[in-house]
Amino acid sequence: MLVTKYVWYASYGSNINRDRFLCYIKGGRPLGSNETESGCKDPSPPIDEEMFTIPYPLYFAKEAGRWDSKGVAFINGTKNNIETTFSKKYLITPEQFLDVLKQENSGIQFDIDLEKVKESGSMVFRKKAWYGRILYLGDDGGYPIYTFTAPWNMDEITYNRPSYEYLTTIITGLKEYYSKDEIYQYLINKPGIEGLYTPEELASLL
């Protein structure tokens, strides 16, 4: 476990929406979801939060039961400074971060040393888990920044459109920091959106 008391969790999918993320912290069912989250052992809210840009490209894939069996957000495991992803990072305890990771992976058990993730920059801890890879993204204010994504690369997977509810959850979170036009331009060409959502459909969610 880390020596530091807190870590930043950089979220890029539905957890950009604070109300949705707090369901992973405190427990509860997010708006538009089919599943009630168990919450963390420590239900304390984040002590800080702010927007953050991740230098990895975003895409939507798989069929998530909690989101109407449609696509959810992932970032590619390979860094790309051209295609960046909007994120919101929350300052939480390492134990809370691992509890959130467990909930995102349907409650699977694992033993992860975040110090080793920081040293290596990336760790695949479960090859078949949707969010089985942890990425270290640097430090801010003396605290390490982590996120998680799939153990596969985006060129190995079939993209899938997200549900209206899931995409609206992301958009609601982004609206705290970005204009409707900025959000539209950000999403319209993302794999899983491009060619699967019409421009009119996406605009209607904004």
N, C-alpha and C positions, 0 to 999 in steps of 0.2 A: 504494500500500500504506500501511498505517497506520504512524504513528510509534511507537505503543505496541508493546511486545514481546508482549503477550498480549491476547486478547479472550475474552469469555464466549460460549460457544455454549449457547443455551437450547433444550434438546430437550423435546419433548412427546409423541412417539410411542414406538417401541420403544427409542430411545436413552436413555430414562429408566432403562432397565436398564443398569447399568454394564458388565456382561459383554458385552452386545450392542454397546454403543458402542465398547468397546475393539477389537472386530473391525474397525471403521472406522479405528482408530488403528494397530493392530499387524498387521491382516490376520487372516483366519480365517473360519470359517463359524459364524454364531450358531445356538444351539439352536433348532430348529423352522423354520429358514430353508432354502430350496433353493439358496442362492447363497453362494459364498465371496467375501468382500470382499478387495480388494487391499491395503488399509491406506494409511497416509500415508507420504510420503517421510521424514518425521520420526516415528518410532514412539514417541516419549517419551510417557508417560502424562500426563493432566491434572495440573496442579500444585495445583488446588483444585476442589471441587465442592460444590454445595448446592442445596436446593430453591428454586424461584422460581415466582411466579404471573404468568402472561401475561394481559393484559386483552383477549384475543381468543378467540372461541368455537371449540371443538374439534368436528370431525366426521370421519367415516370415509367414504372413497370410492375409486373406481377399482378395478382388478384387478391386484394386484402379483404378478408371477410368482414372486418370491422368497418370498412368503407365500401359497402355495397359490392364487394368482390371485383373492385376495379383498381386501377393503378395507384401506386403511392410513390413518394419521392425517394430517390437515391442520388448520390454523387459518384462519379467515376473514381476508381481507386488511384488513378494516375493524375498527377498535378498538371494543370493547364492554365497558364497565366493569361491566355486569350479569352477563354470562356470562364467567367466567374459566377458564383452563386451567392445570392442574397441570404443572409443568415441573421439570426438573433441569438446572442449568447447570454447564458444565465450563469451567475456565480453561485455554485452549490457545493456541497461537500462531496468528496470522492465517493463516499458510501451512497449518497443520493444518485450520483451519476451512474454507478453500477446498478442500482435498483431500477433506474429508468431504462438502462440497457437491457436488463432482464425482462422488464415488461414489454419492451419493443420486440423481444424475441420469444414471446409467448411463454415466459416463465422458466426458460431453460436454466440449468445450473452451470456455473462456470467459476473458475478461479483465475483472476486477472491481476497482474502486478502493473499498475499504471506507470510506475517508474521505468519498467522495461519498454513499455510502449513509447514513452518519451525518448528513451535512448535510441530506439530503432526507427522511430517516426511513423511506424505502421505495424499493426499486428492482426493477423487473421486468427481468431480464437475458435471459430466454429465454421467449417467450410460449407455446411448446408443451411446455416441460419441466414435469414434475409439481411440482418444487420450484424453479421459475424466478423466485421473488420472495424478496428478502432484506428483513427488517424490522430496524430499529434500535429497541431497547427501553429505552434509557437507559444509565446507567453504574453500576458498583458497584466501589468501591475504586479508582477511577481508570481502570477498564477498561470499554470499551464492551460492551454486550450485544447479540448478534445472534441471530436465528433465520431460518429459511426456510420457505416454504410455497408453495402453488400460485399462479399468476398470475391465476386466475379467482376469482370470489366464490362462496360456498357455495350461493347461490340459483340458480346457473347449472349445477349439477352434480347427478347422481343419486347418492344415498348408497348405500353398499354395506357389508354386515357384514364385519368383520374375521374372520380365521381364529381358531380356538381358540389356536393357537400364538402368533400375533401379539398377541392380547389378553392372553394369559398372560404374555408377555414384558413388556408394560407393567405389568401388575398386580404382577409380581415386583419391578419397580423401585419402584413406589409403596409397597409393603409396608414398605420401609425407613423410611418417614416417616408413613404413614397406617394407620388401622385398617381391617379388612375392611368394616365398615359405612360408613366414610367413602368408601372406594373404590367400593363398590356404589352409594351415593347419587351419587357423582360421575359414574359411567359410565352408569347406567341410562337416563337421558333424552337422551344424546348422539345426534345424527343419525348413523345407521349402526348404532346399538345399539337405540334405541327402536323397537319394533315388529318388529325383525329378530332380536333375542335375547329369549327368554322370561326373566322374572325368575329362574326356576329354573336356566336355562342359565348366566346370568351368575353367580349365587350359587355354582354348582358349580365355577367357575374360581377362586373366592376361597379 
